Amino acid sequence: FTYFPNPANDVVNISAKIEMTTIAVYNITGQLLYNRNINAMDSKVDISAFSTGTYFFKLKFGDKEANFKIIKN
């Protein structure tokens, strides 16, 4: 999968070669801020309302998971 931009201001674009089932976003303290079932290979996550800082994304692909972090400007 790929994601961009990083750092981001408004929207994070995520693309995968297999279908993503869920996207979740957590702040640095582990609080869940965003959770959506998507069942798609491409998605956009709007982080414009989030404060400046670091956020952790968790993608689910059926029974597999992937994690990455985004810096919000």
Secondary structure as GFF3:
##gff-version 3
##sequence-region A 1 73
A	DSSP	beta_strand	2	4	.	.	.	ID=ss1
A	DSSP	beta_strand	11	26	.	.	.	ID=ss2
A	DSSP	beta_strand	32	46	.	.	.	ID=ss3
A	DSSP	beta_strand	53	61	.	.	.	ID=ss4
A	DSSP	beta_strand	64	72	.	.	.	ID=ss5
###
